[in-house]
Amino acid sequence: MGDTLRALYQQMGLSPAVIDLGERTGEKLSERFRRIDRRAEYNQMKVLQAMRECRVNAGHFASSTGYGYNDDGRDTLEQVYAKVFGCEDALVRAQLTCGTHALHVALSAILRPGDELLSPVGKPYDTLEEVIGIRESACSLKEFGISYRQVELLPDGSFDCEGIRQAMRPNTRMVTIQRSKGYDSRPTLSVDRIGELIHFIKEIRPDVICMVDNCYGEFVEEREPSQVGADMIVGSLIKNPGGGLAPVGGYIAGRKELIEKCAYRLTSPGLGKEVGASLGLNQTFFQGFFMAPVVTAGALKAAIFAANIFEELGFGVIPDGSVSRHDIIQAVELKSPEALIAFCEGIQAAAPVDSYVSPEPWAMPGYDSDVIMAAGAFVQGSSIELSADGPLRPPYTVFFQGGLTWNHGRFGILMALQRMVDKGLVDV
C-alpha cells in the first residue's frame, strides 16, 4: 500500500494496526481472489451470450405505462434470465417488491387448500414465518388451509434423509429449500448439495415441486439450482442479480407452466405476464444483470476477507475463512450486544450514503426480536450494497453482506473492526 493511500485511510478513521491487519489478510487471499475473478468472468460471459442470443437492442430500453401491453423489453429481459439460469421461463418484474414477496407469490401460486409445504433444511428466513403461518398473521398460507412441516438438518449440517422420507405425505405438494443460512448458523447449501437433495426428494415423489430460495447465491457459483433439478428458483433484484443498479424488483424462474401460474397470482387470472408496465426500468434491469457477476464477485471477496479477519481475532465465523463459498453472506458471532452494535456502527460509518448517522436496534416488521441494521445504500434495503444486520439475541451474530466494489467492502470491514477496537471490545 502506498503512503498516500495509507494516509487517506488514516484520515478516514483507520488506525495503523487495523490497516496492517487488512494488508496481511489481503495478501494471504490473493490466489483465492484470482479464482473468484475467473468464475466472475465465466458468469459475465454467460450473461453476455444470453443477451446476444436474445438480440437485446436499445429499443428494449423503452418505457411502458398503464397495462404494459406489448412491452418487448420486459419480455426479452425475462428470456435473458431464463437462458442464464437454464430455465424454460422467468418472471422478472418491478411489481415483485422484494424477495419475500416473490417467494409468497411463488408459494401461493402453486399451493392449494389441503396441500402441505415441507422444508427439509430447517426453519426458513424470519420474514417467511408469517407468510407460512409459523407466526400468526392475516392472509398467511395457514389461513388458507395450507399446512407446513420442517425437518431439521443433522448436527453436522447434513440432510436428515430418513426424517425427510418420513415427513413426505400424500398431500406434500411443494418442498422449499433455502440456499442461504438466513439468521441461522447452519451452512449455506452449495448448488451440488441442493441437486443431491432434489434428486433424493424426486426419487421419493417425482411429482413434488422443488422451489429454491436463491437469495444471496446468484453468480457465486457457475451453476444455479435450476440447473440441478429445481422446478423454480426465486430471488430479489436488490440482491445479487440486480448488480446494485436495480432499484426494486424480484424474479421467479423455472418450468413454464409454474411461471405462468406465478404470473396469474402476481397480476390476475387471465392476464398473467401480458400486463405489468416496466415504467422506464428496463435499461437499469438489463444493465444491472449484466454487471451482476462482477459485483457479486466483489461482495464475495469482502465476505471471505471478513471471515479471515475475525477468525484470526478469535471470533466464531460461519462459514470459516478457508471453506468454499456458496453465497455472499458472512456470519460472525460477536458474543455481546455491544460488539454487534459497534460492528454495525462501523459499517454505517463506511457507507457513501448516511455515513454520519448511527444505527440503533428496533422492532423491525417481520422479525421476532429487535434487529440492528446498517446500510448506507443508494437503494433502500439493497443487500448487494455494503450492509450488516443481526437480531439482538445470543450469540449476537452479525450478518455481513455486499459491497458494490471489493475496495468498498474491504474498507467497510476494517471500519467495523476499528469501531470495536475504539470501544475496547477487541485488541488488534
TORKOL-4160 file (C-alpha; in steps of 0.2 Angstrom, whole numbers, padded with zeros to 4 digits, m for minus):
428
<pt num="1" X="0000" Y="0000" Z="0000"/>
<pt num="2" X="0007" Y="0017" Z="m0005"/>
<pt num="3" X="0010" Y="0031" Z="0008"/>
<pt num="4" X="m0004" Y="0042" Z="0000"/>
<pt num="5" X="m0017" Y="0028" Z="0001"/>
<pt num="6" X="m0012" Y="0024" Z="0019"/>
<pt num="7" X="m0013" Y="0042" Z="0024"/>
<pt num="8" X="m0030" Y="0043" Z="0017"/>
<pt num="9" X="m0036" Y="0028" Z="0026"/>
<pt num="10" X="m0029" Y="0035" Z="0042"/>
<pt num="11" X="m0038" Y="0051" Z="0038"/>
<pt num="12" X="m0054" Y="0041" Z="0036"/>
<pt num="13" X="m0053" Y="0034" Z="0053"/>
<pt num="14" X="m0042" Y="0018" Z="0052"/>
<pt num="15" X="m0028" Y="0015" Z="0064"/>
<pt num="16" X="m0011" Y="0009" Z="0058"/>
<pt num="17" X="m0013" Y="m0008" Z="0067"/>
<pt num="18" X="m0030" Y="m0011" Z="0058"/>
<pt num="19" X="m0023" Y="m0006" Z="0041"/>
<pt num="20" X="m0008" Y="m0018" Z="0043"/>
<pt num="21" X="m0020" Y="m0032" Z="0048"/>
<pt num="22" X="m0030" Y="m0029" Z="0032"/>
<pt num="23" X="m0015" Y="m0029" Z="0021"/>
<pt num="24" X="m0008" Y="m0045" Z="0028"/>
<pt num="25" X="m0025" Y="m0053" Z="0026"/>
<pt num="26" X="m0027" Y="m0047" Z="0008"/>
<pt num="27" X="m0010" Y="m0054" Z="0003"/>
<pt num="28" X="m0014" Y="m0071" Z="0010"/>
<pt num="29" X="m0030" Y="m0071" Z="0000"/>
<pt num="30" X="m0023" Y="m0066" Z="m0017"/>
<pt num="31" X="m0024" Y="m0083" Z="m0026"/>
<pt num="32" X="m0041" Y="m0086" Z="m0019"/>
<pt num="33" X="m0047" Y="m0070" Z="m0026"/>
<pt num="34" X="m0040" Y="m0073" Z="m0043"/>
<pt num="35" X="m0050" Y="m0089" Z="m0044"/>
<pt num="36" X="m0066" Y="m0079" Z="m0039"/>
<pt num="37" X="m0062" Y="m0067" Z="m0053"/>
<pt num="38" X="m0060" Y="m0081" Z="m0066"/>
<pt num="39" X="m0078" Y="m0088" Z="m0060"/>
<pt num="40" X="m0085" Y="m0070" Z="m0062"/>
<pt num="41" X="m0078" Y="m0069" Z="m0080"/>
<pt num="42" X="m0087" Y="m0085" Z="m0084"/>
<pt num="43" X="m0103" Y="m0079" Z="m0077"/>
<pt num="44" X="m0101" Y="m0062" Z="m0086"/>
<pt num="45" X="m0099" Y="m0071" Z="m0102"/>
<pt num="46" X="m0114" Y="m0082" Z="m0099"/>
<pt num="47" X="m0125" Y="m0066" Z="m0096"/>
<pt num="48" X="m0117" Y="m0058" Z="m0112"/>
<pt num="49" X="m0120" Y="m0073" Z="m0123"/>
<pt num="50" X="m0138" Y="m0074" Z="m0117"/>
<pt num="51" X="m0141" Y="m0055" Z="m0121"/>
<pt num="52" X="m0133" Y="m0058" Z="m0138"/>
<pt num="53" X="m0144" Y="m0073" Z="m0142"/>
<pt num="54" X="m0159" Y="m0064" Z="m0137"/>
<pt num="55" X="m0154" Y="m0049" Z="m0148"/>
<pt num="56" X="m0155" Y="m0036" Z="m0135"/>
<pt num="57" X="m0156" Y="m0019" Z="m0143"/>
<pt num="58" X="m0158" Y="m0001" Z="m0137"/>
<pt num="59" X="m0177" Y="m0002" Z="m0142"/>
<pt num="60" X="m0179" Y="m0014" Z="m0127"/>
<pt num="61" X="m0175" Y="0000" Z="m0115"/>
<pt num="62" X="m0191" Y="0010" Z="m0119"/>
<pt num="63" X="m0203" Y="0013" Z="m0106"/>
<pt num="64" X="m0221" Y="0006" Z="m0105"/>
<pt num="65" X="m0235" Y="0013" Z="m0094"/>
<pt num="66" X="m0253" Y="0008" Z="m0089"/>
<pt num="67" X="m0256" Y="m0010" Z="m0093"/>
<pt num="68" X="m0239" Y="m0013" Z="m0101"/>
<pt num="69" X="m0246" Y="m0022" Z="m0116"/>
<pt num="70" X="m0233" Y="m0027" Z="m0129"/>
<pt num="71" X="m0218" Y="m0022" Z="m0118"/>
<pt num="72" X="m0204" Y="m0031" Z="m0129"/>
<pt num="73" X="m0190" Y="m0025" Z="m0117"/>
<pt num="74" X="m0198" Y="m0033" Z="m0102"/>
<pt num="75" X="m0202" Y="m0049" Z="m0111"/>
<pt num="76" X="m0184" Y="m0050" Z="m0118"/>
<pt num="77" X="m0177" Y="m0047" Z="m0101"/>
<pt num="78" X="m0186" Y="m0062" Z="m0095"/>
<pt num="79" X="m0180" Y="m0073" Z="m0109"/>
<pt num="80" X="m0162" Y="m0067" Z="m0104"/>
<pt num="81" X="m0165" Y="m0073" Z="m0086"/>
<pt num="82" X="m0172" Y="m0089" Z="m0092"/>
<pt num="83" X="m0157" Y="m0093" Z="m0103"/>
<pt num="84" X="m0144" Y="m0088" Z="m0090"/>
<pt num="85" X="m0152" Y="m0098" Z="m0076"/>
<pt num="86" X="m0156" Y="m0113" Z="m0088"/>
<pt num="87" X="m0175" Y="m0112" Z="m0086"/>
<pt num="88" X="m0190" Y="m0113" Z="m0098"/>
<pt num="89" X="m0197" Y="m0096" Z="m0092"/>
<pt num="90" X="m0195" Y="m0082" Z="m0080"/>
<pt num="91" X="m0205" Y="m0068" Z="m0072"/>
<pt num="92" X="m0194" Y="m0053" Z="m0069"/>
<pt num="93" X="m0205" Y="m0038" Z="m0063"/>
<pt num="94" X="m0204" Y="m0022" Z="m0053"/>
<pt num="95" X="m0221" Y="m0027" Z="m0046"/>
<pt num="96" X="m0212" Y="m0040" Z="m0036"/>
<pt num="97" X="m0207" Y="m0028" Z="m0022"/>
<pt num="98" X="m0194" Y="m0039" Z="m0013"/>
<pt num="99" X="m0188" Y="m0057" Z="m0011"/>
<pt num="100" X="m0201" Y="m0061" Z="0002"/>
<pt num="101" X="m0215" Y="m0055" Z="m0009"/>
<pt num="102" X="m0208" Y="m0066" Z="m0024"/>
<pt num="103" X="m0207" Y="m0081" Z="m0013"/>
<pt num="104" X="m0225" Y="m0078" Z="m0007"/>
<pt num="105" X="m0231" Y="m0076" Z="m0025"/>
<pt num="106" X="m0222" Y="m0092" Z="m0029"/>
<pt num="107" X="m0229" Y="m0102" Z="m0014"/>
<pt num="108" X="m0247" Y="m0095" Z="m0016"/>
<pt num="109" X="m0247" Y="m0098" Z="m0035"/>
<pt num="110" X="m0244" Y="m0117" Z="m0033"/>
<pt num="111" X="m0251" Y="m0122" Z="m0016"/>
<pt num="112" X="m0270" Y="m0125" Z="m0013"/>
<pt num="113" X="m0280" Y="m0128" Z="0002"/>
<pt num="114" X="m0276" Y="m0145" Z="0009"/>
<pt num="115" X="m0258" Y="m0145" Z="0002"/>
<pt num="116" X="m0243" Y="m0146" Z="0013"/>
<pt num="117" X="m0227" Y="m0137" Z="0011"/>
<pt num="118" X="m0211" Y="m0145" Z="0018"/>
<pt num="119" X="m0194" Y="m0138" Z="0022"/>
<pt num="120" X="m0180" Y="m0151" Z="0023"/>
<pt num="121" X="m0167" Y="m0139" Z="0029"/>
<pt num="122" X="m0175" Y="m0132" Z="0045"/>
<pt num="123" X="m0183" Y="m0115" Z="0048"/>
<pt num="124" X="m0185" Y="m0103" Z="0034"/>
<pt num="125" X="m0179" Y="m0085" Z="0035"/>
<pt num="126" X="m0188" Y="m0074" Z="0048"/>
<pt num="127" X="m0199" Y="m0064" Z="0036"/>
<pt num="128" X="m0207" Y="m0080" Z="0029"/>
<pt num="129" X="m0213" Y="m0086" Z="0045"/>
<pt num="130" X="m0228" Y="m0075" Z="0044"/>
<pt num="131" X="m0231" Y="m0079" Z="0026"/>
<pt num="132" X="m0232" Y="m0098" Z="0030"/>
<pt num="133" X="m0241" Y="m0095" Z="0047"/>
<pt num="134" X="m0227" Y="m0102" Z="0058"/>
<pt num="135" X="m0231" Y="m0085" Z="0067"/>
<pt num="136" X="m0249" Y="m0080" Z="0066"/>
<pt num="137" X="m0253" Y="m0067" Z="0053"/>
<pt num="138" X="m0268" Y="m0061" Z="0042"/>
<pt num="139" X="m0268" Y="m0069" Z="0025"/>
<pt num="140" X="m0254" Y="m0082" Z="0029"/>
<pt num="141" X="m0254" Y="m0099" Z="0020"/>
<pt num="142" X="m0260" Y="m0107" Z="0036"/>
<pt num="143" X="m0276" Y="m0096" Z="0035"/>
<pt num="144" X="m0280" Y="m0104" Z="0018"/>
<pt num="145" X="m0278" Y="m0122" Z="0024"/>
<pt num="146" X="m0260" Y="m0125" Z="0019"/>
<pt num="147" X="m0250" Y="m0134" Z="0032"/>
<pt num="148" X="m0232" Y="m0134" Z="0035"/>
<pt num="149" X="m0218" Y="m0145" Z="0042"/>
<pt num="150" X="m0200" Y="m0145" Z="0043"/>
<pt num="151" X="m0185" Y="m0157" Z="0045"/>
<pt num="152" X="m0170" Y="m0150" Z="0054"/>
<pt num="153" X="m0153" Y="m0153" Z="0047"/>
<pt num="154" X="m0142" Y="m0165" Z="0057"/>
<pt num="155" X="m0129" Y="m0158" Z="0069"/>
<pt num="156" X="m0115" Y="m0160" Z="0056"/>
<pt num="157" X="m0126" Y="m0150" Z="0044"/>
<pt num="158" X="m0130" Y="m0165" Z="0033"/>
<pt num="159" X="m0148" Y="m0169" Z="0027"/>
<pt num="160" X="m0159" Y="m0180" Z="0038"/>
<pt num="161" X="m0164" Y="m0191" Z="0024"/>
<pt num="162" X="m0174" Y="m0203" Z="0034"/>
<pt num="163" X="m0183" Y="m0189" Z="0043"/>
<pt num="164" X="m0187" Y="m0181" Z="0026"/>
<pt num="165" X="m0193" Y="m0198" Z="0019"/>
<pt num="166" X="m0205" Y="m0199" Z="0034"/>
<pt num="167" X="m0211" Y="m0181" Z="0033"/>
<pt num="168" X="m0216" Y="m0183" Z="0015"/>
<pt num="169" X="m0235" Y="m0186" Z="0015"/>
<pt num="170" X="m0248" Y="m0189" Z="0001"/>
<pt num="171" X="m0253" Y="m0170" Z="0002"/>
<pt num="172" X="m0235" Y="m0164" Z="0002"/>
<pt num="173" X="m0236" Y="m0153" Z="m0014"/>
<pt num="174" X="m0220" Y="m0142" Z="m0013"/>
<pt num="175" X="m0203" Y="m0143" Z="m0005"/>
<pt num="176" X="m0195" Y="m0126" Z="m0001"/>
<pt num="177" X="m0176" Y="m0126" Z="0000"/>
<pt num="178" X="m0167" Y="m0110" Z="0007"/>
<pt num="179" X="m0150" Y="m0109" Z="m0001"/>
<pt num="180" X="m0143" Y="m0096" Z="0011"/>
<pt num="181" X="m0142" Y="m0098" Z="0030"/>
<pt num="182" X="m0153" Y="m0083" Z="0035"/>
<pt num="183" X="m0152" Y="m0078" Z="0053"/>
<pt num="184" X="m0146" Y="m0096" Z="0057"/>
<pt num="185" X="m0129" Y="m0104" Z="0060"/>
<pt num="186" X="m0131" Y="m0118" Z="0048"/>
<pt num="187" X="m0120" Y="m0120" Z="0032"/>
<pt num="188" X="m0126" Y="m0112" Z="0016"/>
<pt num="189" X="m0130" Y="m0125" Z="0003"/>
<pt num="190" X="m0120" Y="m0127" Z="m0012"/>
<pt num="191" X="m0128" Y="m0130" Z="m0029"/>
<pt num="192" X="m0121" Y="m0148" Z="m0029"/>
<pt num="193" X="m0129" Y="m0151" Z="m0012"/>
<pt num="194" X="m0145" Y="m0144" Z="m0017"/>
<pt num="195" X="m0145" Y="m0155" Z="m0033"/>
<pt num="196" X="m0142" Y="m0170" Z="m0022"/>
<pt num="197" X="m0157" Y="m0166" Z="m0010"/>
<pt num="198" X="m0168" Y="m0163" Z="m0025"/>
<pt num="199" X="m0163" Y="m0179" Z="m0033"/>
<pt num="200" X="m0167" Y="m0188" Z="m0016"/>
<pt num="201" X="m0184" Y="m0180" Z="m0015"/>
<pt num="202" X="m0189" Y="m0184" Z="m0033"/>
<pt num="203" X="m0184" Y="m0202" Z="m0030"/>
<pt num="204" X="m0197" Y="m0202" Z="m0017"/>
<pt num="205" X="m0210" Y="m0192" Z="m0025"/>
<pt num="206" X="m0207" Y="m0186" Z="m0043"/>
<pt num="207" X="m0222" Y="m0175" Z="m0043"/>
<pt num="208" X="m0217" Y="m0164" Z="m0029"/>
<pt num="209" X="m0212" Y="m0147" Z="m0034"/>
<pt num="210" X="m0195" Y="m0141" Z="m0028"/>
<pt num="211" X="m0193" Y="m0122" Z="m0025"/>
<pt num="212" X="m0176" Y="m0115" Z="m0020"/>
<pt num="213" X="m0175" Y="m0098" Z="m0012"/>
<pt num="214" X="m0160" Y="m0092" Z="m0021"/>
<pt num="215" X="m0157" Y="m0076" Z="m0012"/>
<pt num="216" X="m0139" Y="m0071" Z="m0010"/>
<pt num="217" X="m0132" Y="m0085" Z="m0020"/>
<pt num="218" X="m0134" Y="m0080" Z="m0038"/>
<pt num="219" X="m0117" Y="m0080" Z="m0048"/>
<pt num="220" X="m0107" Y="m0086" Z="m0033"/>
<pt num="221" X="m0105" Y="m0102" Z="m0042"/>
<pt num="222" X="m0105" Y="m0106" Z="m0061"/>
<pt num="223" X="m0122" Y="m0115" Z="m0060"/>
<pt num="224" X="m0139" Y="m0111" Z="m0052"/>
<pt num="225" X="m0151" Y="m0123" Z="m0043"/>
<pt num="226" X="m0162" Y="m0123" Z="m0058"/>
<pt num="227" X="m0148" Y="m0132" Z="m0067"/>
<pt num="228" X="m0148" Y="m0146" Z="m0055"/>
<pt num="229" X="m0166" Y="m0150" Z="m0054"/>
<pt num="230" X="m0175" Y="m0136" Z="m0046"/>
<pt num="231" X="m0193" Y="m0133" Z="m0053"/>
<pt num="232" X="m0192" Y="m0115" Z="m0048"/>
<pt num="233" X="m0179" Y="m0103" Z="m0041"/>
<pt num="234" X="m0184" Y="m0086" Z="m0033"/>
<pt num="235" X="m0174" Y="m0071" Z="m0029"/>
<pt num="236" X="m0173" Y="m0052" Z="m0027"/>
<pt num="237" X="m0166" Y="m0039" Z="m0039"/>
<pt num="238" X="m0159" Y="m0028" Z="m0025"/>
<pt num="239" X="m0148" Y="m0043" Z="m0021"/>
<pt num="240" X="m0135" Y="m0051" Z="m0032"/>
<pt num="241" X="m0144" Y="m0051" Z="m0049"/>
<pt num="242" X="m0148" Y="m0033" Z="m0049"/>
<pt num="243" X="m0130" Y="m0028" Z="m0049"/>
<pt num="244" X="m0133" Y="m0014" Z="m0037"/>
<pt num="245" X="m0142" Y="m0004" Z="m0051"/>
<pt num="246" X="m0160" Y="m0011" Z="m0050"/>
<pt num="247" X="m0170" Y="0000" Z="m0038"/>
<pt num="248" X="m0184" Y="m0013" Z="m0035"/>
<pt num="249" X="m0190" Y="m0030" Z="m0041"/>
<pt num="250" X="m0189" Y="m0049" Z="m0040"/>
<pt num="251" X="m0188" Y="m0064" Z="m0051"/>
<pt num="252" X="m0196" Y="m0081" Z="m0052"/>
<pt num="253" X="m0188" Y="m0093" Z="m0065"/>
<pt num="254" X="m0192" Y="m0111" Z="m0069"/>
<pt num="255" X="m0204" Y="m0123" Z="m0078"/>
<pt num="256" X="m0215" Y="m0113" Z="m0090"/>
<pt num="257" X="m0232" Y="m0120" Z="m0083"/>
<pt num="258" X="m0226" Y="m0115" Z="m0065"/>
<pt num="259" X="m0221" Y="m0097" Z="m0070"/>
<pt num="260" X="m0237" Y="m0095" Z="m0079"/>
<pt num="261" X="m0246" Y="m0098" Z="m0063"/>
<pt num="262" X="m0235" Y="m0086" Z="m0054"/>
<pt num="263" X="m0239" Y="m0073" Z="m0066"/>
<pt num="264" X="m0258" Y="m0076" Z="m0064"/>
<pt num="265" X="m0255" Y="m0074" Z="m0045"/>
<pt num="266" X="m0245" Y="m0058" Z="m0047"/>
<pt num="267" X="m0257" Y="m0050" Z="m0058"/>
<pt num="268" X="m0274" Y="m0058" Z="m0061"/>
<pt num="269" X="m0280" Y="m0075" Z="m0069"/>
<pt num="270" X="m0282" Y="m0072" Z="m0087"/>
<pt num="271" X="m0269" Y="m0058" Z="m0088"/>
<pt num="272" X="m0253" Y="m0066" Z="m0081"/>
<pt num="273" X="m0237" Y="m0060" Z="m0090"/>
<pt num="274" X="m0246" Y="m0049" Z="m0103"/>
<pt num="275" X="m0248" Y="m0034" Z="m0090"/>
<pt num="276" X="m0236" Y="m0025" Z="m0079"/>
<pt num="277" X="m0228" Y="m0009" Z="m0085"/>
<pt num="278" X="m0209" Y="m0008" Z="m0084"/>
<pt num="279" X="m0210" Y="0011" Z="m0080"/>
<pt num="280" X="m0193" Y="0015" Z="m0088"/>
<pt num="281" X="m0184" Y="0002" Z="m0078"/>
<pt num="282" X="m0179" Y="m0010" Z="m0092"/>
<pt num="283" X="m0162" Y="m0002" Z="m0096"/>
<pt num="284" X="m0157" Y="m0002" Z="m0077"/>
<pt num="285" X="m0163" Y="m0021" Z="m0076"/>
<pt num="286" X="m0153" Y="m0026" Z="m0091"/>
<pt num="287" X="m0138" Y="m0016" Z="m0086"/>
<pt num="288" X="m0139" Y="m0022" Z="m0068"/>
<pt num="289" X="m0140" Y="m0041" Z="m0073"/>
<pt num="290" X="m0125" Y="m0038" Z="m0085"/>
<pt num="291" X="m0115" Y="m0031" Z="m0070"/>
<pt num="292" X="m0121" Y="m0044" Z="m0058"/>
<pt num="293" X="m0107" Y="m0057" Z="m0059"/>
<pt num="294" X="m0093" Y="m0044" Z="m0056"/>
<pt num="295" X="m0102" Y="m0035" Z="m0042"/>
<pt num="296" X="m0106" Y="m0052" Z="m0034"/>
<pt num="297" X="m0088" Y="m0057" Z="m0035"/>
<pt num="298" X="m0083" Y="m0041" Z="m0026"/>
<pt num="299" X="m0096" Y="m0045" Z="m0012"/>
<pt num="300" X="m0089" Y="m0062" Z="m0011"/>
<pt num="301" X="m0071" Y="m0056" Z="m0008"/>
<pt num="302" X="m0077" Y="m0045" Z="0006"/>
<pt num="303" X="m0086" Y="m0059" Z="0014"/>
<pt num="304" X="m0071" Y="m0070" Z="0013"/>
<pt num="305" X="m0060" Y="m0056" Z="0019"/>
<pt num="306" X="m0071" Y="m0053" Z="0034"/>
<pt num="307" X="m0071" Y="m0072" Z="0039"/>
<pt num="308" X="m0052" Y="m0072" Z="0039"/>
<pt num="309" X="m0050" Y="m0056" Z="0049"/>
<pt num="310" X="m0062" Y="m0060" Z="0063"/>
<pt num="311" X="m0057" Y="m0079" Z="0063"/>
<pt num="312" X="m0039" Y="m0073" Z="0067"/>
<pt num="313" X="m0046" Y="m0062" Z="0081"/>
<pt num="314" X="m0054" Y="m0077" Z="0089"/>
<pt num="315" X="m0072" Y="m0075" Z="0084"/>
<pt num="316" X="m0083" Y="m0089" Z="0078"/>
<pt num="317" X="m0087" Y="m0086" Z="0059"/>
<pt num="318" X="m0099" Y="m0095" Z="0048"/>
<pt num="319" X="m0093" Y="m0101" Z="0036"/>
<pt num="320" X="m0075" Y="m0101" Z="0041"/>
<pt num="321" X="m0061" Y="m0092" Z="0032"/>
<pt num="322" X="m0055" Y="m0107" Z="0021"/>
<pt num="323" X="m0070" Y="m0117" Z="0015"/>
<pt num="324" X="m0079" Y="m0115" Z="m0002"/>
<pt num="325" X="m0092" Y="m0101" Z="m0003"/>
<pt num="326" X="m0110" Y="m0103" Z="m0009"/>
<pt num="327" X="m0117" Y="m0086" Z="m0005"/>
<pt num="328" X="m0111" Y="m0068" Z="m0001"/>
<pt num="329" X="m0116" Y="m0068" Z="0017"/>
<pt num="330" X="m0104" Y="m0069" Z="0031"/>
<pt num="331" X="m0109" Y="m0073" Z="0049"/>
<pt num="332" X="m0098" Y="m0068" Z="0064"/>
<pt num="333" X="m0103" Y="m0072" Z="0082"/>
<pt num="334" X="m0098" Y="m0056" Z="0091"/>
<pt num="335" X="m0103" Y="m0063" Z="0108"/>
<pt num="336" X="m0111" Y="m0047" Z="0115"/>
<pt num="337" X="m0124" Y="m0034" Z="0110"/>
<pt num="338" X="m0111" Y="m0020" Z="0112"/>
<pt num="339" X="m0100" Y="m0029" Z="0099"/>
<pt num="340" X="m0114" Y="m0031" Z="0087"/>
<pt num="341" X="m0119" Y="m0013" Z="0089"/>
<pt num="342" X="m0101" Y="m0007" Z="0087"/>
<pt num="343" X="m0099" Y="m0018" Z="0071"/>
<pt num="344" X="m0114" Y="m0011" Z="0063"/>
<pt num="345" X="m0109" Y="0007" Z="0068"/>
<pt num="346" X="m0093" Y="0004" Z="0058"/>
<pt num="347" X="m0102" Y="m0002" Z="0043"/>
<pt num="348" X="m0113" Y="0013" Z="0043"/>
<pt num="349" X="m0098" Y="0025" Z="0045"/>
<pt num="350" X="m0090" Y="0017" Z="0030"/>
<pt num="351" X="m0106" Y="0020" Z="0019"/>
<pt num="352" X="m0107" Y="0033" Z="0004"/>
<pt num="353" X="m0124" Y="0037" Z="0010"/>
<pt num="354" X="m0129" Y="0042" Z="0028"/>
<pt num="355" X="m0112" Y="0039" Z="0035"/>
<pt num="356" X="m0115" Y="0051" Z="0048"/>
<pt num="357" X="m0130" Y="0043" Z="0056"/>
<pt num="358" X="m0129" Y="0029" Z="0070"/>
<pt num="359" X="m0139" Y="0013" Z="0068"/>
<pt num="360" X="m0150" Y="0008" Z="0083"/>
<pt num="361" X="m0159" Y="m0009" Z="0086"/>
<pt num="362" X="m0178" Y="m0008" Z="0083"/>
<pt num="363" X="m0193" Y="m0019" Z="0082"/>
<pt num="364" X="m0192" Y="m0022" Z="0063"/>
<pt num="365" X="m0208" Y="m0029" Z="0055"/>
<pt num="366" X="m0207" Y="m0047" Z="0051"/>
<pt num="367" X="m0194" Y="m0051" Z="0065"/>
<pt num="368" X="m0197" Y="m0058" Z="0082"/>
<pt num="369" X="m0184" Y="m0049" Z="0091"/>
<pt num="370" X="m0176" Y="m0031" Z="0089"/>
<pt num="371" X="m0164" Y="m0030" Z="0074"/>
<pt num="372" X="m0150" Y="m0018" Z="0071"/>
<pt num="373" X="m0146" Y="m0014" Z="0053"/>
<pt num="374" X="m0133" Y="m0004" Z="0045"/>
<pt num="375" X="m0134" Y="0001" Z="0027"/>
<pt num="376" X="m0129" Y="0017" Z="0019"/>
<pt num="377" X="m0136" Y="0012" Z="0002"/>
<pt num="378" X="m0141" Y="0020" Z="m0014"/>
<pt num="379" X="m0156" Y="0008" Z="m0015"/>
<pt num="380" X="m0166" Y="0006" Z="0002"/>
<pt num="381" X="m0163" Y="m0012" Z="0009"/>
<pt num="382" X="m0151" Y="m0017" Z="m0005"/>
<pt num="383" X="m0142" Y="m0032" Z="0001"/>
<pt num="384" X="m0129" Y="m0032" Z="m0013"/>
<pt num="385" X="m0123" Y="m0015" Z="m0006"/>
<pt num="386" X="m0112" Y="m0014" Z="0009"/>
<pt num="387" X="m0123" Y="m0019" Z="0024"/>
<pt num="388" X="m0124" Y="m0028" Z="0040"/>
<pt num="389" X="m0138" Y="m0033" Z="0052"/>
<pt num="390" X="m0142" Y="m0045" Z="0065"/>
<pt num="391" X="m0155" Y="m0049" Z="0079"/>
<pt num="392" X="m0151" Y="m0044" Z="0097"/>
<pt num="393" X="m0151" Y="m0061" Z="0104"/>
<pt num="394" X="m0137" Y="m0073" Z="0109"/>
<pt num="395" X="m0124" Y="m0077" Z="0102"/>
<pt num="396" X="m0126" Y="m0059" Z="0095"/>
<pt num="397" X="m0122" Y="m0064" Z="0077"/>
<pt num="398" X="m0119" Y="m0051" Z="0064"/>
<pt num="399" X="m0123" Y="m0055" Z="0046"/>
<pt num="400" X="m0112" Y="m0045" Z="0034"/>
<pt num="401" X="m0115" Y="m0044" Z="0015"/>
<pt num="402" X="m0112" Y="m0034" Z="0000"/>
<pt num="403" X="m0101" Y="m0021" Z="m0007"/>
<pt num="404" X="m0103" Y="m0014" Z="m0024"/>
<pt num="405" X="m0084" Y="m0015" Z="m0026"/>
<pt num="406" X="m0071" Y="m0025" Z="m0017"/>
<pt num="407" X="m0062" Y="m0010" Z="m0011"/>
<pt num="408" X="m0078" Y="m0003" Z="m0003"/>
<pt num="409" X="m0082" Y="m0020" Z="0005"/>
<pt num="410" X="m0064" Y="m0021" Z="0012"/>
<pt num="411" X="m0065" Y="m0003" Z="0019"/>
<pt num="412" X="m0081" Y="m0007" Z="0027"/>
<pt num="413" X="m0075" Y="m0022" Z="0036"/>
<pt num="414" X="m0060" Y="m0013" Z="0043"/>
<pt num="415" X="m0071" Y="0001" Z="0049"/>
<pt num="416" X="m0082" Y="m0011" Z="0058"/>
<pt num="417" X="m0066" Y="m0018" Z="0066"/>
<pt num="418" X="m0060" Y="m0001" Z="0070"/>
<pt num="419" X="m0076" Y="0004" Z="0079"/>
<pt num="420" X="m0074" Y="m0012" Z="0090"/>
<pt num="421" X="m0056" Y="m0008" Z="0094"/>
<pt num="422" X="m0061" Y="0010" Z="0099"/>
<pt num="423" X="m0074" Y="0004" Z="0111"/>
<pt num="424" X="m0061" Y="m0008" Z="0119"/>
<pt num="425" X="m0071" Y="m0024" Z="0113"/>
<pt num="426" X="m0056" Y="m0032" Z="0104"/>
<pt num="427" X="m0037" Y="m0030" Z="0103"/>
<pt num="428" X="m0028" Y="m0030" Z="0086"/>
